[in-house]
Amino acid sequence: MGRPRRTKNEELALEENFKNFFKENYNRFYYYALRFIRDTEICRDIVSDSFHYMWERRDNIVFETARSYMYSHVHHLCIDYLRKEKMKENNADKYLTFILGQSQEELQEQEERIEKIMEIIKALPPTTQKVMELCYFERKKYKEAALILELSESGVRKHIMKGLGKIREEFSVNYKKGRY
């Protein structure tokens, strides 16, 4: 059924306690986050997000344990941030290694293939072309594309299969002729 509603005075007292908790502890949590992350703006965001998270759950605040809870929450947000940054860094390194490992000739061939695929897509019937653009360039799910184009999901799949079939056909014919 839920928790009974607070009176106006109880709500005001909770807000006042939260404000005091914020004023007394903001700097503490900020400097704690700064131990992990050297970007001051990111640390401010993390601490603000933690306080916001706590405010949204204010009905369950136990001020005697709130500081421990906040340290834990700030710590987890810092770890999450660092993991995401590490992942971005790893992906950038992999991409750079991939790009640097390719010769100019390979890059040129890849560009030509992409241009050819774009030509094939532009030559498709309008609905198939739009489905391909939505699903591959705009990264829409089949369901989203279906809603946008007022088709069924199976209709979107059929158009995708048709478009991919044309691309495969063109490349297999030209591959046999030694063009790709």
C-alpha positions in Angstrom: 0.0 0.0 0.0 2.9 2.4 0.7 4.1 4.7 3.2 1.6 7.2 4.8 2.0 10.8 3.5 4.0 13.1 5.7 2.6 16.2 7.1 3.8 19.5 5.8 6.0 20.0 8.9 7.5 16.6 8.5 8.3 17.3 4.9 9.9 20.7 5.8 11.9 19.0 8.6 13.2 16.4 6.1 14.2 19.1 3.6 16.0 21.0 6.3 17.9 17.9 7.4 18.8 17.2 3.8 20.0 20.7 3.2 22.2 20.6 6.4 23.5 17.2 5.3 24.3 18.6 1.9 26.1 21.7 3.3 28.1 19.7 5.9 29.2 17.0 3.5 29.4 18.2 -0.1 33.1 19.2 0.1 33.9 15.9 1.8 32.4 13.8 -1.0 33.9 16.1 -3.7 37.4 15.6 -2.4 36.8 11.9 -2.0 35.8 11.7 -5.7 38.8 13.8 -6.6 41.1 11.1 -5.2 39.9 8.8 -8.0 39.3 11.3 -10.8 41.4 14.4 -11.4 38.8 16.3 -13.4 37.0 18.8 -11.1 33.9 19.1 -13.3 33.4 15.4 -13.4 33.8 15.1 -9.6 31.2 17.9 -9.1 28.8 16.0 -11.5 29.4 12.7 -9.7 28.7 14.3 -6.2 25.7 16.2 -7.5 24.3 13.0 -9.1 24.8 11.2 -5.8 22.9 13.8 -3.9 20.2 13.8 -6.5 19.9 10.0 -6.2 19.7 10.3 -2.5 17.1 13.1 -2.7 14.9 10.9 -4.9 15.0 8.3 -2.2 14.5 10.7 0.7 11.6 8.7 2.1 14.2 6.0 3.0 17.0 8.3 4.3 18.4 7.3 7.7 20.7 10.3 8.4 22.8 8.3 10.9 24.0 6.1 8.0 23.6 8.5 5.1 27.3 9.5 5.1 28.4 5.9 4.6 25.8 5.4 2.0 27.0 8.5 0.1 30.7 7.5 0.2 29.7 4.1 -1.2 27.5 5.7 -3.9 30.2 8.3 -4.9 32.8 5.5 -5.0 30.6 3.4 -7.3 30.0 6.3 -9.7 33.7 7.1 -9.8 34.5 3.4 -10.7 31.8 3.4 -13.3 33.2 6.6 -14.9 36.7 5.2 -14.9 35.6 2.0 -16.5 33.7 3.8 -19.2 36.8 6.1 -19.9 39.0 3.0 -20.0 36.7 1.4 -22.5 36.7 4.5 -24.7 40.5 4.6 -24.5 40.8 0.9 -25.4 38.4 1.3 -28.4 40.2 4.4 -29.6 43.5 2.5 -29.4 42.1 -0.5 -31.3 40.7 1.7 -34.0 44.0 3.6 -34.4 45.9 0.4 -34.6 43.5 -0.9 -37.2 43.7 2.3 -39.3 47.5 2.5 -39.1 47.8 -1.1 -40.0 46.0 -0.6 -43.3 47.9 0.5 -46.3 46.8 3.4 -48.4 45.8 1.0 -51.1 43.6 -1.0 -48.7 41.9 2.2 -47.5 41.3 3.3 -51.1 39.7 -0.1 -51.9 37.5 0.1 -48.7 36.3 3.6 -49.8 35.5 2.4 -53.2 33.4 -0.5 -51.8 31.5 1.9 -49.5 30.8 4.2 -52.5 29.6 1.2 -54.5 27.3 0.1 -51.7 25.9 3.7 -51.5 25.2 3.6 -55.2 23.4 0.3 -54.9 21.3 1.6 -52.1 20.4 4.7 -54.0 19.3 2.5 -57.0 16.9 0.5 -54.8 13.1 1.1 -54.8 12.2 4.0 -52.5 10.8 2.0 -49.6 13.7 -0.5 -49.6 16.1 2.4 -49.8 14.4 4.1 -46.8 14.4 0.9 -44.8 18.1 0.4 -45.4 18.9 4.0 -44.4 16.8 3.8 -41.2 18.2 0.5 -40.1 21.9 0.9 -41.2 22.7 4.6 -41.2 20.3 5.8 -38.4 20.6 2.5 -36.5 16.9 2.1 -36.0 15.5 -1.2 -34.9 13.2 -3.0 -37.2 10.3 -2.2 -35.0 11.1 1.6 -35.1 11.6 1.5 -38.8 8.2 -0.3 -39.2 6.5 2.5 -37.1 8.1 5.3 -39.1 7.3 3.8 -42.5 3.9 2.3 -41.4 5.0 -1.2 -42.3 5.0 -4.5 -40.4 8.3 -5.7 -38.9 8.2 -8.6 -41.3 7.8 -6.1 -44.1 10.9 -4.3 -42.9 12.8 -7.6 -42.8 11.8 -8.3 -46.4 13.1 -5.0 -47.6 16.3 -5.5 -45.7 16.7 -8.9 -47.3 16.0 -7.4 -50.7 18.5 -4.7 -50.2 21.2 -7.0 -48.8 20.5 -9.4 -51.7 21.2 -6.7 -54.3 24.4 -5.7 -52.5 25.6 -9.3 -52.3 24.6 -9.9 -55.9 26.6 -6.9 -57.2 29.7 -7.8 -55.2 29.6 -11.5 -56.0 29.3 -10.8 -59.8 32.1 -8.2 -59.6 34.3 -10.4 -57.4 34.1 -13.2 -59.9 35.2 -10.7 -62.6 38.1 -9.7 -60.4 36.9 -6.2 -59.6 36.7 -6.7 -55.8 
